[in-house]
Amino acid sequence: MRSLEHRAGQDHAPDMGDLYDADVLEWSERQAALLRRRAAGELVNDAEIDWPNVAEEIESVGNEQLHAVRSHLLQALLHDLKAEAWPLTSYVPHWRSEARVARINAADRYAPSMRQRIDVADIYAKALRAMPDTIDGVPPLPVPAVCPVTLDELLAAP
């Protein structure tokens, strides 16, 4: 974040770029109000709109959604892998339930434009790396080295 020290001793409020770094909540509320006024046809001072940070924030919304979908898919695959690797443990119903919830959450946030940016094989490899060595002292049964499901299957209603 940018430092406000260079503004020390000045009487005026920080500019929008500085406000973005100092208090993103206040910055976002001011920017939203300005953009709504502009959308309604009111002339607003374009200098008040912090275009570079507005663009960055809009882009970050999409990136956060993509990250959330990937994260939910990782959790779904990890729970499914644990249930397959330790099928006799009492944890299996819980893991299956958690996997379903993660797939539902992934499907809720998924947008078609994400398809080319979601590498299911990579996510599966991460789930394999996240697998515990043992559960209750029991080593895992073998699991597939390659992801056995497609993105569409992961996102389908359970």
N, C-alpha and C positions, 0 to 999 in steps of 0.2 A: 504494500500500500504506500502511496505517496505520503511524504512527510508534510505536516502542516507547519513545521518549524520556520520555513521560509516566509510564512505569513505573520509570524510573531510581531507584535507591535503595530500591526495594521488595524484600522478601525472597522473596515467593512467585513461583511460575511464572506465565508470562503466561496470560491467559484464552484460550479457544479462538479468539475473534475475532482476538486479537493473534497467536496461534500460526499461524493461517491466513495472515496477512500475512508472518510471519517465516520460516516453514518449512512450506510447503504439503504436503510429503511426510510429515513427522511428523504434521501435522494430519490428513491423509487416512487415515493408518494408525490413528490414535486414533479418528477418527470411524467408520471401517469396523468396528473392533473393538466399539465401543459399539453400533452398529446391529445387528451380528450377535448380540451378547448380548441385545439387546432383542427381536430377531426370534425368538430361541430361548426367549423367555418370561421371561428374567431381568429383574428390576426394576433399572433403571439410573437414575441421577440425570439427569432431562431437562435440567437446567441444563448438564450436560457436553456435550450434543449441540448443536452449533452450527447450529441449524436454518436460519437465513438463508443461511449459506454452503453448507450441504449442498444446499439447494434451488438455489442459484446454480450449483453444480458439476454437479448433475444436468442442469439446463437447458443448461449449456455443452457437455455430452457430445453432445446432439442437434444443437446448433448447429455443433459441430466436424465432425460427420458430414455435415451439409448443406453446409458449406463445402468439405469434401473432395470430395464428389460434383460440386459446381459447378466446382471447380478441375480435376478430372480431365476433365470434359466440355470445359472451355476448352482444355486441352492436346490433347484428341482433335481438336477442331474446328480448332485452329491447325495441327496437323500435316497434317490432311487438306487444309486450304486451301493450305499450302505445296506439297504434292504436286500439287495441281491447278494452281497458279500457275506452277510450274516443273517441268513433267512430263518434261523431258529431262535433268534433272540426276541425277547418280549418287546423290544423297541420298534419292531417292523411296522406295526399299525401306526405308530406315531410318525415314523419316517415317511410312510406312504401318504399320510395326511399332509405332512409338511410339504412334500413334493407336489401334491395337488394344489395346495394353496399357492405355492411359488409359481406354478404354471398358470394358474388363474390370474395372479397379479401381473405376470409377464404379458399375458394375452390382453389384459386391460390397458396396459401402457403401450403395447406394440402398435406401430404404424407401418404401413406397407413400404415406405421409403427406407425403413431400417433394414430390410431384408439383406441388401448387399453389404451392410456393415456389421452383420452378426455372423460370426464364424463359429458354427456349432462344434466343429472339430476342435477348435482352440478352447472353447468353453469346457468341452468334455475333458480335454487334457488337463485343464486346471482342476476340474472336479476330481480326476484321478490323483493328482498331486495332493489334494486336500484330504484324501482318504486317511483315516487313522490306521496305524500299523496293527493294532489289536483293539478289540472291544471286550471288556471283561476278561482279558487275558486270552481271548480266542483270536487267532489270525483270520484274515478274510479268505473266503473261497475265491477262486479266480473270477474275474469280471472281464468283459470284452475290452480289448486294448483300443478299439476303434468305436466311435459313437454309433450305437445301434438305432438311433432315431433321427428323424429329420426335424428341421425347425417347425414345419407344419404340424408334425405329430406332437411336438412339445407344446405348441400353442393351442392344439385342439382341445375341446371340452373334455375333461376327464370322465 
